[in-house]
Amino acid sequence: METLSLQDRVSVFIIYQFCNMSMGVEVPIIGIARHRLATDGKGVTTLVAFHGCTLRCKYCLNPQSIAPETVCRHYTPQELYETVCIDQLYFLATGGGVTFGGGEPCLRSEFIAQFRALCGPQWQLTIETCLNVPRRHLEQLLPIIDSYIVDIKELNPIIYESYTTKQNQQVIDNLHWLAEQGRCEQVRIRVPHIPGFNTDTDMNKSVERLRQWGFSNIEQFTYITSKTNKV
């Protein structure tokens, strides 16, 4: 049986979504940043940041994404599409599109699926995720997401829980699942040095394990921390 390309799968998915979707999904968004280049995926991108996250990291880079008092504008997929389509020419000319971050964008899988049905298969859709989400979200996103930027925090479960207050077995299981789906080349994994929590040795061990699992696009960096973003 012939394997469908990602664009063919997206086209089939769009037809299915239009036949079945209710446009009533509405989500809180903390910000939309246009004209980002080479930071959140290919080409010119627009970053859409959702409110809500599964983790409670000690040095949260976007604390407004989890603060209950954050004032958010709520969008439907149609409203978001109408807001960001102003840059469609940039997206098509550069191979760019929309990157969903936050917060944890995978929690908004139904919203993103409806958004894909509106924007069509030509825009690149990327998610910046920690992957600590139930598998059903990734299964819904698999046919429609072009690339993944994964911040794994730390593969050592003790360090991970100390930093995020959560366990990371779900992250590891989801990484294996993405590899089984043949998505290693579409996944960029960010392995941070987190001051006060992990060491260069810990980072190198994480990188070695990731390479053993089939991932090669791995970025190491250091969190810039301050007292103001500690939660």
N, C-alpha and C positions, 0 to 999 in steps of 0.2 A: 504494500500500500504506500502511495506517495505521501511524504511528509509535507504538511502545509508550512509555508514560511510564516514568520511572525506577522507580516502585513496581511497575509491571507486569513490568518486566524483572527486578527483584529477585525477585518471586514465581516467575517462570519459572525463574530461576537456583536458587532454594531447592529447588524440586522436582527439578531436575537434580542438585543436590548430594546430596540425600538418597538418590537412586538410585545414586550413584556414589562417595560419599566413604568413606574409611577414617578412623576417628577416632584414628589412631595418631600424628598430628602433635603434637609436643611441642616447645615453644620456651622459651628463657630470658627471663624478664621481670624487670626491675630494680626496678619499682615500679608501684603502682596508686594513683591519687589521685582521691578521690570529691568530689562536690559542687563542681565548678568551674563558675563562671558567667561567661559572656561572654569567656572567654579562649581556649578551644580549639574554638570552633564555637558553634552555636545552643543556646540553652537551658542546662539543667543537664547537665554532661558528666562522665564518668569518663575520666581519662587513663590509658592503659595504655602503659608504656614498655618497649620491647624492648631486649635486649642485641644489639649488633652494628651496624656502620655501614660504609659504603663509603669514607667520607672520614676524613682525619686532620687536622682543623682545628687551627690554632695556638691558638685560644681556644675550645676545645670547651666548649659550655655544659653538657654532661652527660658528663664524662670517664668516669664509671662505666659508661657504655654501651659503651665500647670497651676498658676495662681487663680483661686476662685474669684478674686475681685477684678481680674482682667476684663476690660471692656472689649468685647468682640463684635464685629459685624457678622450677621448670619447670612449665608448665601445658599441658594439652590444651585444645582449644576448649571442650569440655564443662565442664572445671574452671573456666575463666575465666568462662564464661557463668553458672555457678552462683554465682560470687563477685560478679559485678557486677549480676545481675538483681535484687538487693535494692533497687536504685534505679529500677526500671522505672516506677513511678508518677511519679517526678520527670521521667524521660525523656519519657513520653507527655504529661504535663501542660504541659511547656515546649517541646516539639519538640526535645529534646536527645537524647543518646545517648552513644556511646563514641568517643573520639578515640585513635587509635593513633599513638604517637610513639616516641622512642628516644633514640639509635640511629636506624636507618633501617627504618621499618615495611614499606615495599614489599618488602623481602627476605623478609617473612613472608606473602606473598600467599596461599599455600595455607592457612595457618592462619586468616587473616582471612576467606577464602572459606568455610571450614567454620564459623567463628563466625557469619557472616551467616546460614547455613542454620539455625542454632540460635535466633538472636534474632529472626528474621523481618524483614519489611520496614519495621516502624513505627519502629524506632530509627534515629536519624541516625548514620551512620558517617562519621568524618572521619579523614584521615591527614595528619600533619605530616611532610613529606618534603623531601629535597634534590633528588629526581628523578634522581639519578645512579645509575640502576639499569637493568638490561636491560629492553627493551620488553615482554618476555613477562610480567613482573610487573604492569605497568600494564594490559595486555590482560586479565589475569585479574581485576583489581580493577575495571575499568571498569563492569561491570554492577551492582556492589554498593556502590560508594562514593558518598556524597551530596555531599561537599565535600572540597577539597584545600587545605591550608595549605603553601605552598611557600617554603622559604628558599633563594633562589638563590645566596646569598653574593655573587657578582659576575659579571656577564656578560663582562667583559674576560677573555679566556682566560689571559693572562699573570698578572694579579692573582689569578685563581681558583686557578691551579695553585700559585702562591706561598703562598697561604693554606691550601689543602686538601691539597696534594701530588698532586692528581688533575687530569685534563683535564675540560673542561665541555661538550664537543660533545654528549655523551649527554643532558645537561640541556637544551640548546637543542633538540635533536631531539625530546625528549619533550614539551617545551612546545608545539612546533609540532603534534605529534600530538594532544595534548589539545585544542588549538584546532580542529583538523580534525574532532575528534569532537563539536564543539559544546559544549565544557565550559568556555568562558572565564568564564561567570558563576558557575560553581561553584568557581573557583580564586581563592584569595587569595594574592598573592605578596608576600613580605616581602623588602625590599631593605635590607640593613644597611650602616651606616657602620662599617667595621672599622678601628679605630685602628691606624695604622702600615702599612695595606695599600691602602685606597682613599680617595678624596676625595669631596667633595660633587659635583664635576664628574663623576666616574666614576659616582656613584649616579644623577645626572640622565640621563646617557647610557643607563644600563640601563633606567630608567623609560621613556624615550622609545622605546627599542626594543620594550619589552614592550607599550606602547600601540599601536605599529604592528602588532604581531602579534595584537591584538584583546583584550588583557587590560586591564581597567580597575580592578579591585579590588587596589590596590597600596598597601602600607604601608612607609614609610621610618622607620627607627629607628637607634639607635646601640648597638652591643654594649657591655656593661659588662664590662670585662676586668680580670683580676688575675693575679698571678704564680701563684696557686694553681690556676687552671684552664687553665694553658698546658701543652700536651702536645707 
